[in-house]
Amino acid sequence: TDAIALVDEIQKGEPLITASCKEHVIHLVRRLQEKLGENEDHKFYLFKVLRAHVLPLTNVAFNKSGSRFITGSYDRTCKVWDTASGEELRTLEGHRNVVYAIAFNNPYGDKVATGSFDKTCKLWSTETGKCYHTFRGHSAEIVCLSFNLQSTLVATGSMDTTAKLWDIEKGEEIVTLSGHSAEIIALSFNTTGDRIITGSFDHTVAVWDVGTGRMLHTLIGHRGEISSAQFNWDCSLIVTGSMDKTCMLWNAMTGTHIATLTGHTDEILDVCFDYAGQRIATASADGSARVYNAETKKCIAKLEGHGGEISKVCFNPKGNRILTASSDKTARLWDAATGHCLQILEGHTDEIFSCAFNYKGDIIITGSKDNSCRIWH
């Protein structure tokens, strides 16, 4: 695309782009084009093995830039790490049971939320490790949580069938989202922060209005527990994965069913959009992952090669690579367009259940049941 023509076009509908900043926007568009054009064949090598938890890990997560990451564990702590050195910076202690769900308040990254089997969620300072708030109110384990992008709210989903929204500043509960008839195991805000979805073992996904806590839609159609649910970046679509072996696409505004993506022969354990919302990746207990075009709903690639179920799948931020984590003790890197396996990350001695890219896409973290976390450069 001609960058100048594109910015002219954008300028027509966007009053914020004034004549004075137009040159800068053209520069940014050109930089983005360069980035997308780079044909990097980055090989990842093991940089460090971190064995600081005394019990298995539950989750790993990066901050936005990837300079820090966090690990949650059955040992009741969450640890904050420096990615560049592999050094442990903080141990967040205080939960009385498994620390299961963890997140940074990206893009800021100055706070960490931890959700525990002790039924509470805690909010911490990344810098000092101080606990700002302990959110109490759930009557069963907290198994998923998420910040909104605006970093004003944290949402928690629980085995008690409810989700709750909490005010980060005040440390208070804002609203309880009640309506599911079974455990909530997935939740996700949209980018604008006015909607949140919850996925449940009751086979449904609910769409809620964040301001009022009202349920707007129930996405009905799956015949098994929901394993994963996500909005695309522009908030127009929702993708859901289920134990019924299918993935479904929904209109986020109306709650209507758009398509059912089939092909897997066993439970779908994870689904995700790429950052542009053009592709969907699915990970299944059948040992394969698939890539679908969100526009045509066609399967464009099958990622085959793992020797066990795939529990996690994610795109790199650029969208040209896919990372999968499997019970076969390996993670694999794939070409998103062709489905070719580019690399096998080996060395863990037990199931890998968590994997993530940093924002640049040149660092990978894997978390395993072998109690270790590995950094790959």
Buried (B, 14 or more C-beta within 10 A) or exposed (E): EEBEEBBEEBBEEEEEBEEEEBEEBBEEBEEEEEEEEEEEEBEBEBBBBBEBBEEBBBBBBBBBEBBBBBBBBBBBBBBBBEBEEBEEBBEBBBBEBBBBBBBBBBEBBEBBBBBBBBBBBBBBBBEEBEBBBBBEBBEEBBBBBBBBBEBBBBBBBBBBBBBBBBBBEEEEBBBBBEBBEBBBBBBBBBBEBEBBBBBBBBBBBBBBBBEEBEBBBBBEBBEBBBBBBBBBBEBEBBBBBBBBBBBBBBBBBEBEBBBEBEBBEEBBBBBBBBBEBEBBBBBBBBBBBBBBBBEEEEBBBEBEBBEBBBBBBBBBBBBBBBBBBBBBBBBBBBBBBEBEBBBEBEBBEEBBBBBBBBBEBBBBBBBBBBBBBBBBB
